[in-house]
Amino acid sequence: MSEAKTAVLKFGGSSVADADRMRDVAIIIKSYIEKGYKVATIVSAMGNTTNNLLALAGDVTDELSGREIDQLLATGEQQSIALLALALKREGIPAQSFTAAQAGFYANGFPTEGRIYRVDPKAVRAALGNTLVAVVAGFQAITDDGDVITLGRGGSDLSAVALAAAIGGECHILKDVPGVMSADPRVVKSPIKLSHLSYQECMELSSLGAKMLQARSVEVAARYEVPLYVASSFTKGEGTWIVKNIPVSEGLIIKGVVHDSKVAKVVMMGVPDVPGVAGRLFTSLAERGIGAEMIIQNNMKGGMNDIGFLVRKELLDGAIDVCRNFSRDVEAQGVSFNTEIARVSIVGAGIANHPDIPSRMFTTLAREGINIDMIASTALAVTCVVAQARVEDAVRALHEHFIEEEAV
């Protein structure tokens, strides 16, 4: 007799938004068990619980402590796991809930942005061995000091993939959409559901703004070759498989058009052109937990450079503070920033083999009267920074040109 397959099922906040949805999720889990799976689940906080808790904290004080925010936000998932375990038992399915600490998730790093460094899933394995469904809190872990630390927005995806890697099994992310789409359905009228993506393509889409999966979760899936499946918890139908090797096809070159309006541009002006200056700047940002993207250096006359980059909008104040201090230290000319920008990207593994694609992208944007502020490219993507007010126009034009017309 073959050994039962193991699946880690992750349910997001909309999937477990209320009591009715909890019962629906219990029935979905039951269907997996009937197919012969051993099942562990990762659960997010219900509905808008996380946002509501953050708003409540803001009503209490203007000075938010990262440690206490982690303590507060972790309570959302703990409600969900207990309620889902109760819903499973109602369906006659033995289940046991686990906090992240009980499930063996360990992380370090900055508060609200923890990085998992170890998963010790012996308690989860024991539950599965006793034919229990293990219901595990997502989005959180504990530090070496025993403090709760959360894993950043979308961190439950990371919890699910890390658990699947630790216990050996597939990871199924069940959401309120039918799979990974070629563009945001709220922006594009006719997005295409993708049947397969490579890890690299999915990671690029996620890191550039697609809200389907947390980029770090895809990175872990790729590292440990965890089969990743994205589908709907609301409707039936085949979703999207994200794997190392996708089926051979001469289909779409561009798999997705994604945009991100939650970025801001920072420019360090008149930075002395001497070795080590850029290294010192970005080290200072990293020490504050501020990541920089699309870094561009412009050479100027007189031994001075401008250094421009993007940061997340929520980190902009910290980035400006670091840059102003640095500007004084190196006697640069100053710092400027722009919050009215967004980036739009086309993504596909075939981009490197088609040198015409960047020019087609730029021409399409020009035809729409959309000016380009910055450009960056990789083997998998071409990204343009444009005015925030025009980014959705850019998405629609690029999707029509690269995907809708190619799919006909």
Secondary structure, DSSP 8 states (H G I E B T S, - for coil): -----EEEEEE-TTTTSSHHHHHHHHHHHHHHHHTT-EEEEEE--STTHHHHHHHHHHHH-SS--HHHHHHHHHHHHHHHHHHHHHHHHHTT--EEEE-HHHHTEEEEEETTEEEEEEE--HHHHHHHHTT-EEEEE-SEEE-TTS-EEE--TTHHHHHHHHHHHHHT-EEEEEESSSS-BSS-TTT-SS--B-SEEEHHHHHHHHHTT-SSS-HHHHHHHHHHT--EEEEESSS-S--EEEESS-------S--EEEEE-SEEEEEEEEEE--TTHHHHHHHHHHHTT---EEEEEEE-SSSEEEEEEEEEGGGHHHHHHHHHHHHHHHT--EEEEESSEEEEEEE-TTGGG-TTHHHHHHHHHHHTT---SEEEE-SSEEEEEEEGGGHHHHHHHHHIIIIIHHH-
